[in-house]
Amino acid sequence: MKVRFQADADLNEDIVKGVLRREPSVDFRTATVAAFEALSDREVLAISARDGRVLVSHDRRTMPGTFAQFVAERESPGLIIVSQGAELRRVIEDLLLIWAATDSEDWVNRIVAVPL
């Protein structure tokens, strides 16, 4: 099954727009659609897991630790941490590569930093 992405509330929406502009068939849900405003990291991870979506976030301060605790208790579709200083084009290309070249099963309980 193809990777389905979920944007965290802190993710630059230009990344989501850029991915969808380049490949409209990517399933990349925004934080607004998921109603993530004011939710804790754990709640965001739980919703993403429930919906089978790899969470894409800029939060490298608290999200990795919360993710580690989360996967110790239950399965997660995965977490991608995007460097805030990264060039948008590179991030978009890396997310498209992940979508095109991997399956959702490849990301279970994994955390990876982008750019690759």
Long-range contacts (C-beta under 8 A, 24 or more apart in sequence): 1-103, 1-104, 1-105, 2-27, 2-99, 2-103, 2-104, 3-54, 3-98, 3-99, 3-102, 3-103, 3-104, 3-106, 3-107, 4-28, 4-29, 4-51, 4-52, 4-53, 4-54, 4-77, 4-104, 5-29, 5-53, 5-54, 5-56, 5-80, 5-95, 5-99, 6-31, 6-34, 6-47, 6-48, 6-51, 6-53, 6-54, 6-55, 6-56, 7-31, 7-34, 7-56, 7-57, 8-36, 8-44, 8-55, 8-56, 8-57, 8-58, 8-59, 8-63, 9-36, 9-37, 9-39, 9-44, 10-57, 10-58, 10-59, 11-56, 11-57, 11-58, 11-82, 12-58, 12-82, 12-84, 12-88, 14-88, 15-56, 15-82, 15-88, 15-91, 15-92, 15-95, 18-88, 18-89, 18-92, 19-92, 19-95, 19-96, 19-99, 22-92, 22-96, 23-96, 23-99, 23-100, 26-95, 26-96, 26-99, 27-53, 28-56, 28-95, 29-53, 41-66, 41-67, 42-66, 42-69, 42-70, 45-70, 45-76, 45-79, 46-70, 48-76, 48-77, 49-74, 49-75, 49-76, 49-77, 52-77, 52-104, 53-77, 54-78, 54-79, 54-80, 54-104, 54-107, 55-79, 55-80, 56-80, 56-82, 56-95, 57-81, 57-82, 58-82, 58-83, 58-84, 60-113, 64-111, 67-111, 68-111, 71-109, 75-108, 75-109, 76-108, 76-109, 77-104, 77-107, 77-108, 78-107, 78-108, 78-109, 78-110, 78-111, 78-112, 79-110, 79-111, 79-112, 80-111, 80-112, 80-113, 80-114, 81-111, 81-112, 81-113, 81-114, 82-113, 82-114, 83-113, 83-114, 83-115, 86-114, 86-115, 87-115, 90-115, 91-115
